[in-house]
Amino acid sequence: MSGGATAARELPAGLDAASVEQMSAEQLLAFVIEQFHPRLYVACSFQKEASVIMDIALRISPEVRFFTLDTGLLFPETYHTWRRLEQRYGIAIDVYQGPSLARQAVLHGDKLWERDPDACCGLRKVAPLKQALARVDCWVTGIRRDQSPTRANTPKLHWDERHGLWKANPLADWSDKDVWRYIAAHEVPYNPLHDRGYESIGCTHCTRPGSGREGRWYGHAKTECGLHG
């Protein structure tokens, strides 16, 4: 287990998986903030779901902590969205990074993302995530069940065996339209690449416009970076 005494595999007394599934995104975020803060960490990918979660979480508590994995290969629009969110909410997002691109090229050759995207994601995303989660008891993600078949059975809250802590997915049962409705209703800043046909946004060299996650790792039999399985 990566966290302290707060983290445990059992849900608190009186709460079961069925009742968790009935919670709204706001209710689930309020629950994990109360249960785990300050050992709660909210992942921020600067995609539209992350913007929504940030807005909801900070309405509940201004002390919620956010982190991002900066691969050094994000789109300019993503870095711009990052700055806009920090300015809008008056926060500083913690940053975790892998080796520099120059160091990676020395150790593994140039353009590793083309030759071995799994290895590249391992260095630039999976390893930094492990570092980010080393001292927390629960993390929050923007996963939605309708994003891909591999995410179709995602629970709203579950024990993350891979990382040894709880994992909350408050938007698991949201549709794409639900996300956009929230953004419009609350005037939440979002990544402008979504307006150009990018449904899922990752690194510049591995992301193309497309619905769902079909625009990720174009030309490779790969739909996940390894953060979620």
N, C-alpha and C positions, 0 to 999 in steps of 0.2 A: 504494500500500500504506500503510495507516494505521500499522502497527507498525514495529519495527526489524528488525535482521538475523535475528532468530529466525523471523519470519514468511516463509514461502515457499510457492509453489503446489504443490510436490512433497512427498509424504509422505516421512518418513525412510527411509533405505535398509533394505530388508528388510520394509517394511510396505506393503501394498497395500489397495485398497478392500475386497476380499473378506475379508482378515484383520481389518480394522476392523469389518466387519459381524458377525464372529463374537465380538467382544468383548462382555462383559457391561457393564452400566452402570458397575459398580464399576471394571472394567478400563479402560474408556474414560476415565473421570474421572481415574483414577490416571495414565494416559498423558498426558493434556493438562496435568495439574498438573505432572508432571515435565518435560514438554516446554516449557511456556510460562510457568509462574509465574516472576516476579510479573506478567508481562504477559498474564495470563489474567483474564477478568472473567465472573462468573456472574450472569446476569440473574435477577431475583427478582420475580415477578408476584404472589406470595402466593396462588397457586392451589395445589392439592394437589401437582402435579408439582414445583413450585418447592420445596415443603417437603421432598419426598423427595430431590431433588438436593442441597439444602443439607445434609441429614443425612448422605448418603453422602460428599459432598465433605469435610465437616469431620471425618469419621472417618478420612479419608485424610491430610488436612493441616489443622491449625487456622489456617493462614495464608491460606487461600483468600479471595479478595476477591469481594464481592457488591455489586450495584447494583440500584436500582429506578428506574422512571420514575413520579414522583408527579404525576399529572395535576391534582391538587386536587379531583378528582371521584370519588375512590374511596369504596367503601362503608365505613361505620363498622366493620363486621366485618373488612374488609380491613386497616384501620389497626390494629385490635386484634390481628389475626394478625401483623402486622409487629412490634408490640411484643413479643408472646409469643415469636416466633422469636429476636429479638435477646436477650431475657432468657434463653431456654432455652440458647442456644449462646454467650452472652457475646461477641457481635459487634456491630459497628455497620455497617449497610448504607448504602453511599453513595447519595446522592439526586441525581437530575437532573430538572429541571423546565423547562417552557416559560414563556411570559409569564403573569403573573397573570390570573385570570379577568376582573378589572376592565379590565386593559389590553387583553385580547383583545376584550372587548365594545366598547371605544372604537374599536379598529382595524377590527373585522370585524362589529360588530353583536352584539346579544344572542342567546344560544342558537344559536351557530354549529353545534353538534352536531346540531341539528334540520334546519337549512337545507343544510349542507354538511359531513357527517361526515368526508369525506376530508380536507378542509381543517383541521378541528378536530384530527383524529389527527395530521396533519402538524405542527401547531404544538405539540401537547401530548405527542406520543410520538416521532414520527420524528426531529424536530430534536434533542430531548434525547438520543435514542439515538445519533445521530451524534456528539454531544459526548462521550458516555460511552465510545464505542469509538475515539476519536481517538488514544489512546496505548496501545492494547493490540494483541496479535497473535492472540488467539483469544477467542471468547466462547462461553458455554454457555447453552443454552435448554432448556425443558421440552417442546418439541414432540413429539407422538406421531403416528404415521402414521394411526391410526384416528380422529383428531379431526375430520377433514374430508377431502373428496376432494382439495383443494389441497395437503394435507400427506401424501398417501398414498405418495409416492415420496421422502420426506425421507431423505437419507443420515445415518448416525450421525456422520460427520465429513466436511466438504467445504469447499472454498474458497468463501467468501461474496463473490461478485463485486460485489454491491451496496455492501458496506462495505469491501472490500479487506482481508480477514483470514480466518482459519480460523473455522469455526463447528461446534461440537460439540452433538449432540442425543442424549445418552446414553439417553434413554427412548424413542427413536424406535420401537422394536419392542415396547414395553410395552403391555399392554391396560389398560383402566380397572381391572379386577380386580387386576392386578399392582400398580398404584399403591396401591390400598386395602389389599392384603395387606401391603405394606411398611409403610404407616402404622400398621396395627394391630400388626404384629410389633415395631416399634421405638417405638411410642407417640409418633409425631411430631405436633406441633401442625399443624393445618390450618384452612383458612378454613371457618367454620361455615355459610356460604352454600351449600356443597356439600350439606349435609344438608337444604336447603330447595329442592332442585331446580335449583340453578344449576350446570350442568356447566362452563361457561366464564364467568369473572368478569372484567368490565372496569369501566367507569365507571357511576355510578348512573343517569345519564340514558339510557344506551345498552344496558343489560343487563337481560334478563328471564330468568326460569327457563326451562330448556329443555335438551334433550340435545344432545351435540356442541357446535357453535357456533351453533345455531339461535336461541339467545336473545340473540345479539349484534346490535346495530344493527337492532333490530326495525323493520320497515317500509321498510328500505332494501336495495337489492341489493348487499350488502357483507358479507363474511365475514372479512376480514383488515384490520388497522389500518395495514398498510404496513411493519411491522417485519420481516416475513419474506417479503415479496413480494406 
